[in-house]
């Protein structure tokens, strides 16, 4: 998830765990730090763009390594604030602040290697978009109310702002609502997954893999990607779509080439194999202006994908580039957001590509 969501979650969890045992600002501050620390691996250079992508959310997102780190981290915080008698509570609070970060990340589609060093499998539920205001706002509102309504108490001649009863309730309510939203996303994803498989079956399509993810900033409109031989299919379904009671919902799939022949030519490329494995088979290769590109199909939509890399130059045969170059592009939000809004309400059946072409 985005940094703001992780900061809010870390602070809210730490405040809820520490209660009135320490000043509210301390719990909020160190919770925010715990919620931020796992993402500092973005500053590590693993050698090239593909490895930097695949190895993000690795050791720093491992539940095992974060648990080990939580002991000296909590001890240092307790010592710093002269609250050594509270170090066990600090440990619990900061441990929760640390591990909820990768657990939340695992709800997105990117892939989080939770179980390192035992397995490098990238866990990815894909039921929430990386930025979703409906997840983050309850946390921010509950946290903000707790900070504003803190209880001022005179302790040994010092006025300390402690968590008030109202703040405790608002913070807990924010955590409850945000967690309920995650459960809603899983339920909605399950429903769309059933619809996608029924639609594929009714159209006589046998898919090797089906991906269901929400479109940006919402959990109403969902993107469906199906891998079928040398093609991948893309469709969209809104939970607000309606069909006559006696008819099955029919999804409109758009087909795109997947580049299996290029995959065979690049089978000796370690970077290509890494991305193929990390994307769990949801990738495509294409040749463009003499260059061969590999794209992770999970993050983006046609024709814009965040993670697309040039990996080879075409001569008589592909020649691998010494350093893969990231060529990804982001969604054109000028026309993309209006399309999402209209498609969410079933007001347009145009694809994003067609809609943006018409808008220009």
N, C-alpha and C positions, 0 to 999 in steps of 0.2 A: 504494500500500500504506500501512499504518498507520505512524506515526512511529517506533515501536519497531523495526519491521522495517528501515526505512530507516537508522536510526542503526546498527543491528547490521551491516547490509550495508556501509555506508560505512566503519565501523571495520575490519571484516574485510578488505575490499579494500585499504585503506590499509596495514594491518599486513602483509599478504602482499606488497605492493609494496615497502615500506620495509625489511622484514627487520630486520637488525641494524644498519642504517645510522643509526638514531636511537633514542632512548629509547622504550620500548614505549608509555608513557603518552602521549607526543606523537603518535605515529601513531594511537593509538586515539582521542584527543581530536579531532584535526583531521579524522580520517575521519568521526567522528560529526557534526562541524560541516558537512563537505561533504555528508553524507547528509541533513542537515536544511535547508540553505539554500534549495534549490529550492521548498520548501513555504511559505516565508515570504510568498509572493504571496497567501496567504489573508488577509493584513492589508490588501490593496489593495482599495479600494472602487471598482468600475467604474460605479456609478450606480444599479443595482438588483439584485434578488436573482437574476434570470435571467442577467444579464451576469456577475455574480460567479461563478456556476456555470460558464458556458460559457468564461469567460476564465481560470479556474483551470487550472493545468497548461498554460500558454501560453508566453510568452517565457522564464520561469524554468525551463522544462522543455525548452527547445530545445537540441538537441545543438550547434548552431552557436554560440549565445550562451554556453552553458556552457563551451564550448571556449575562446572568447575570454576569458571571465572567469577561467579556470583559470590563465592566465599571471601576472597581477598577484597573484592569490590565493596561488599557490605562492611567488612572490617575497617577498611580505610574511611568510609563515610561515617561510621559510628565513632571512630577515633577522632576524626576531624571535628565533629560537633560535640565531643566530650559526652557521648551517649553510649559508652561501652556496655552499660547494663542492658541496653536495648538492641545489642548487635544481632541477636537471633531474629528479632522482629524486623530489623533492617534487612537481614539476609532474605527473609521470606518476601518482603515487599519488593526488593530489588531483583530477586530471582524471578518473581512474577512479572515485573516490568520488563525484564530481559526476554523471557521465553514467550511472552504473548506477542512480541514483535514477529518472530518467524512463524508462529502459529497463525497470525493474521495474514502474513504474506502468503502462506500456503493456501489461503482461500482464493487468491488470484490465480491467473493462468500461467504466470511466468515460470514457476518451478522453484521450490525451496528445498535444499538438501538437509532436511531436518535430522536425519539419522546418521550423519557422519560421526565418527570414522568407520561405522559398521557397514554403511552402504551409501553410495553417492546418488541414489535414486532421487530425482527432482519431484517432490510431491506438489501437486497443483490441482486444486478442486475447480477453480475457474468459475466460481459462482458470484463473484463480485468484481466490478471493474476497479482498476488500480486507484482511481479517484472517484469517490461516490459521496456527495454531500449528505445523503440520507443516512450514511453510516457515521460520518464525522460530526455532523451538527449536534446530535444528542450528547456526545462526549464533551464537546466544547461548551454547550449550554450548561450541562450539569457541573462541569469543572469550573466554569466562570462564576456560576452562582455560589458554589462552595467557597471560592476565593473572596468574593465580594462580601459574603455573609459570615466571614470567619469570626470566631468568638475571641475577644481580647481578654486575656487573663493575666493578672499580675503574679509572677512567680519569682520569688527571691529578689524583688525590687525591679524586675524586668517585665515589660509588657510583651506577651507573646500571643500571636494570632493562632488560635487552635481551630480545628474543625468543629463547626457548630452542628447541632442536631439537624437543622434545615439543610446545611451544606452536605452532611452525610447522606441525607435522603436524596438530594438533587444529584450528587455524584453517583450514588448507587443506581438511581433511575436512568442516568445517562448511559451507564454501563449495561444496564438491563435492556434498554431500547436498542442500543447499537448491536448487542449480541442477538437480540430478537430479529434484527434486520438481516444479520448473517444467516440465521436459520431460515428466514423467508427466502433469501437468495438460493439456498440449497434446495428448498422445496420447489421454487419456480424453475430452477434448472432441471430438476427431475421431471417436472411436467413437460417442459419443452423437449427434453430428451425423448420422452415417450412419443410425442407428436412427430418429431423428426424421424424416428425409426418407422413409425406407421406410414409416414409420407413416402419414405424411401421404398418401403416394402410394396406400397400400392402402385408405385411407378416402376416396379421391377428392377430396382437398383440395389446391388449388393456392395456395401461399403466395407473397406478394410478398417476404417476408423471414422468415428463421428465426434466432432468437437462442438460443445455448446457453451457459448460465453455471452455475457451481457454487452451491449453496446455502451459507449462512453456515458458516464455520469448517471446511469439509471439501472433498474432491474426489471423494466417492463418490456423493452425491446431486446431480443436476443439474436445473436448471429450463429448460424449453423454452418459448419464446414464438414464435408464428407470426402474422404479419400477413396477414389474409385479407379483402380488401375493406374493408367498414365494421366489421370485427370484429378482435379479436386473440384468439388461443387460447393457453391455458396448460396445460402438462402437466409431470409430473415423472418422472424415470427414475433408478433407482439401479443402479450397476454390479453390485450384488448381486441384482438382480431375476432371477428364473428363469422360464423358460417351457418347455413340452414341446419336445423336439428337432425335432418335425415342424411346429411352429407358429411364425409370426413373432411377435415381441414386439408387443403391442398397447398403445398409449399412450391414456390417457383424457384427452381435451382438454376443457377447460371454456371456453365462449365468453363474451366480454364485448364490449359496444359500444365502438367506437373514436371515434365522434363526428366523422365526416367532414363532416357538414352544418355543425357548429360551426367546423370548420377553414376551410370556405369563407367563413363569415361573418367570420372573423378573419384573412383572407388579407393584409390591409393592416397587420397588427401586426408590427413588426420583431422584437419579443421572441419572439413565437410562431414566426416563421420561423427565428430563431436556434436555438431549442430543437428544432424539427423537424429542422433540418440536423444539429445536434450529436448528437442521439439516433439519427441514421441511419435515421429513419423509425419507430423504435420509441417512439411516443408515443400518447397518447390524450387526448381532450378530453371533458369532461362538465360538465353544469350542476347546480349544487348550491346550494339556498337562494338562488336569484337571481344566483348568481355562476358564471362560467365558469372552469374550471380546466384547465390542461394538465399532463400527467404524463409524466415520463420512465419508460418501462416497464422499463428495463434494471436499475434498482437498487431492489430490493424484491420483493414478491410480493403477490398479491391478499389483502387489500384495502389493504395498507400499502406506500407508496412514499416514499422519502426526498425525492425532488425532484418536488414537485407545487406548482404556482403558480396563484394566482388572478390572472387577467389582464384580466377584463372583468366589468362588471355588466350584468345583463339589464334592459333597459327594453323599448320596442317593438323595438329593435334593440340588439345588444351595444354598450356604451360602454366603451372601453378604460380601464383604471385608470391613473392617472398613474404609480403605482409598483406593479409586480407584487409580490404578497405570497407568501412561501413558506408552504405549507400542509401540507408533507410530514409523514408519521408513520413511525416506525420499527416494525419487526416486534415483535409482542407476544411477548417471549422467554419469558414465564411459561408459555405454551402452545406457542410456536413452536419452542423448542429440543426439548421432548419429541416434538413432531411430526416434526422433522427426524431425530431419533434413531430413532424407530419406522419412519418411511418409508425411511430408509437401509437398514434391515434387512428391508424389505418386510413389515413387520408391520401396516401400515395402508394402505388405499387411499383413505382420506378425504382431501379437499383440506384445506389449512391452514385455510380459512374454516370448513369443516364441523367439523374437529377442535376448533378453538378455541371454536366455538359449543357443541359438546357438553361441552367442559371447563368452560364457565361455567354 
